[in-house]
Amino acid sequence: MGYCEDIREMIGNFPLIMVRPSVAILNKKGEILLSRYSGADWGIPGGILQLNESVEECIMKNVKEDLGVKLYSLQLFDVYSGKELINRVEESGDEYHTVAIGYLCTEYEGEITPDSNQAIEAQFFKLNQLPEEIDPFIKHKLVELKGQLKNLHIPS
């Protein structure tokens, strides 16, 4: 079990703060890599921070394990928290207050090979042609990203 699961076991349904580093991976065409678990909404790859790891280590480890891609040069994009990042799990009643740390990455290697054991799917999308089944918060932030890409000289 991971750190959050261990803490959840101790505190029951009491709200838990969770740090979730995430990364917007852009290819040379300016398309963004989105991933999802089978049947869930699309989002950007990320992980849950564990004890004794940096947020960068968390991102790199999770993207490598889940998608088969090795990341280079992570650029901090923004840090997000607040009411729109409070998640409640209906089945269990668990409540999570997420602190999302967003990175941008344009340098990576490897072929996208989603972990089939976890039923993960992944593909690149144009920023102006995002899938319908995407988390509204993520969609809003990707619109912001699209506006900033022009300043970074990355095609959008």
C-alpha positions as CSV (number, residue, x, y, z in Angstrom):
1,M,0.0,0.0,0.0
2,G,1.0,3.6,-0.5
3,Y,1.3,6.4,1.9
4,C,-2.2,7.8,1.3
5,E,-3.8,4.4,1.7
6,D,-1.9,3.9,5.0
7,I,-3.1,7.2,6.3
8,R,-6.6,6.6,5.1
9,E,-6.7,3.3,7.0
10,M,-5.7,5.2,10.2
11,I,-8.1,8.2,9.8
12,G,-11.1,6.6,8.2
13,N,-13.2,9.1,6.1
14,F,-11.7,12.2,7.6
15,P,-10.5,14.6,4.8
16,L,-7.0,13.9,3.6
17,I,-4.7,16.3,1.8
18,M,-3.1,14.6,-1.2
19,V,-0.2,15.9,-3.3
20,R,-0.6,15.0,-7.0
21,P,2.2,15.9,-9.3
22,S,1.0,15.9,-13.0
23,V,2.7,16.6,-16.3
24,A,1.5,18.0,-19.6
25,I,3.6,16.0,-22.2
26,L,3.7,17.7,-25.6
27,N,5.0,16.2,-28.8
28,K,6.7,18.1,-31.6
29,K,3.3,18.8,-33.2
30,G,2.1,20.6,-30.0
31,E,-0.3,17.7,-29.2
32,I,-0.8,16.8,-25.6
33,L,-0.6,13.3,-24.2
34,L,-3.8,12.4,-22.2
35,S,-4.4,9.1,-20.4
36,R,-7.2,7.4,-18.5
37,Y,-8.1,4.3,-16.8
38,S,-10.6,2.3,-18.8
39,G,-14.0,4.0,-18.6
40,A,-12.8,7.0,-16.7
41,D,-12.3,10.6,-17.9
42,W,-9.2,11.7,-19.8
43,G,-6.6,13.6,-17.8
44,I,-2.9,14.4,-17.8
45,P,-0.5,11.7,-16.4
46,G,0.5,12.0,-12.8
47,G,0.8,10.2,-9.6
48,I,0.4,10.5,-5.8
49,L,3.4,11.7,-3.9
50,Q,4.8,9.0,-1.6
51,L,7.1,9.5,1.4
52,N,10.8,10.0,0.6
53,E,10.3,11.1,-3.0
54,S,10.4,14.4,-4.7
55,V,7.5,15.6,-6.9
56,E,9.8,15.2,-9.9
57,E,10.7,11.7,-9.0
58,C,7.0,10.9,-8.5
59,I,6.2,12.2,-12.0
60,M,9.1,10.4,-13.7
61,K,8.4,7.1,-12.0
62,N,4.7,7.1,-12.6
63,V,4.9,8.1,-16.3
64,K,7.6,5.5,-16.9
65,E,5.6,2.7,-15.1
66,D,2.2,3.7,-16.5
67,L,3.1,4.8,-20.0
68,G,6.6,3.5,-20.8
69,V,8.0,7.0,-21.4
70,K,11.2,8.5,-19.9
71,L,10.8,12.2,-19.2
72,Y,13.6,14.8,-19.4
73,S,13.5,18.5,-18.3
74,L,10.4,19.1,-16.4
75,Q,9.3,22.8,-16.3
76,L,7.0,23.9,-13.4
77,F,3.7,25.2,-14.9
78,D,1.6,26.0,-11.8
79,V,0.4,24.7,-8.5
80,Y,-3.4,24.3,-7.9
81,S,-5.5,23.8,-4.8
82,G,-8.9,24.8,-3.6
83,K,-12.6,23.8,-3.6
84,E,-12.6,22.6,-7.2
85,L,-10.0,20.0,-6.3
86,I,-11.9,18.4,-3.4
87,N,-12.9,14.8,-4.4
88,R,-15.3,12.6,-2.6
89,V,-15.5,8.9,-3.3
90,E,-19.2,8.0,-3.2
91,E,-18.8,4.3,-2.5
92,S,-16.5,4.8,0.6
93,G,-17.3,8.4,1.7
94,D,-13.6,9.2,1.6
95,E,-12.7,12.9,1.0
96,Y,-9.5,14.1,-0.6
97,H,-8.2,17.7,-0.9
98,T,-5.8,17.7,-3.7
99,V,-2.8,19.9,-4.2
100,A,-1.9,19.5,-7.9
101,I,1.6,20.5,-9.1
102,G,1.6,20.8,-12.8
103,Y,4.7,20.4,-15.0
104,L,5.3,20.8,-18.7
105,C,7.6,18.4,-20.6
106,T,8.5,18.6,-24.3
107,E,11.6,16.3,-24.0
108,Y,11.0,12.6,-23.6
109,E,11.9,9.3,-25.2
110,G,10.2,6.0,-25.7
111,E,7.1,4.7,-27.3
112,I,3.8,5.2,-25.6
113,T,3.0,1.8,-24.1
114,P,0.2,2.1,-21.5
115,D,0.2,-0.4,-18.7
116,S,-2.4,-2.9,-19.8
117,N,-2.4,-4.5,-16.3
118,Q,-3.9,-1.3,-15.0
119,A,-6.2,-0.9,-18.0
120,I,-4.7,2.4,-18.9
121,E,-5.1,4.0,-22.3
122,A,-3.2,7.0,-23.7
123,Q,-3.0,9.0,-26.8
124,F,-2.0,12.5,-28.1
125,F,-4.7,15.1,-28.8
126,K,-4.6,18.5,-30.5
127,L,-5.3,21.1,-27.9
128,N,-8.2,22.4,-30.0
129,Q,-9.7,18.9,-30.4
130,L,-9.8,17.5,-26.8
131,P,-12.0,14.5,-26.1
132,E,-15.5,15.0,-24.7
133,E,-14.8,12.8,-21.7
134,I,-12.3,15.1,-20.0
135,D,-12.3,16.4,-16.4
136,P,-13.6,20.0,-16.6
137,F,-10.8,21.4,-14.4
138,I,-8.2,19.8,-16.6
139,K,-9.9,21.1,-19.7
140,H,-9.9,24.6,-18.4
141,K,-6.2,24.4,-17.5
142,L,-5.3,23.0,-20.9
143,V,-7.0,26.1,-22.5
144,E,-4.7,28.2,-20.3
145,L,-1.7,26.1,-21.4
146,K,-2.6,26.6,-25.1
147,G,-2.4,30.3,-24.6
148,Q,1.0,30.1,-22.9
149,L,2.5,27.8,-25.6
150,K,2.8,30.7,-28.0
151,N,5.2,32.4,-25.6
152,L,7.2,29.2,-25.3
153,H,7.4,28.8,-29.2
154,I,5.7,25.5,-29.1
155,P,3.1,24.8,-31.8
156,S,-0.5,24.6,-30.6
